[in-house]
Amino acid sequence: MRCTLPARIVALLLMLAAALLPARADEAAAWAALRRDAVVALLRHAEAPGGAGDPPGWRLDDCSTQRNLSESGRADARAIGRRLRAERIPVARVLSSPWCRCVETAGLIDIGAVQREPAFSNAFVLSGQRDALAEGARRVIAAWQGPGVLLVVTHGANIQALTGHAPASGEMVIVRGGSGGGLSPIGTLTLR
């Protein structure tokens, strides 16, 4: 039996639609949770070119020694803030990794005062402390009771250690903290 070109196109479109439905449901669940629940939004910092980690000789107290946001990353961070405000997301607290690219992302989002939280320090660079960092982050998340959303700007390696999901720059993973430090992922959003 020979398949005609239109039938192939229809089949391709059906497969594409089937692939998009779970993503749309995931996105809808994430927005709904941000609007009504005491959830935590884990945001990977905006685009900071230069690969993973930081250059040799980096220092936490000197941004010029670290990977920093590109102009595109700065624009994305501002766009994330505009979108959160437009959606009326009740962000009650903003925490950030002490790394400059995270602090700058959080500041450019401009949705509240930014507090540096060492538990969200770069788990890629501090790989020997990865388990301790994840445990500290789980404690912070589990303690969040709201009201509103706790926004945490951190690194991809940290989010992956907590959720199993490796986010893109500027991607947000919405979770709910559970007793005993467990996390319940709700969904992901790309806001830029």
Secondary structure, DSSP 8 states (H G I E B T S, - for coil): ----HHHHHHHHHHHHHHHHHHHHHHHHHHHHHHHHS--EEEEE-----SSSS--TT-BTTBGGGS----HHHHHHHHHHHHHHHHTT--EEEEEE-SSHHHHHHHHHH-SS-EEE-GGGS-TTTTGGGHHHHHHHHHHHHHH---SSEEEEEE-HHHHHHHHS----TTEEEEEEE-GGG-EEEEEEEE--
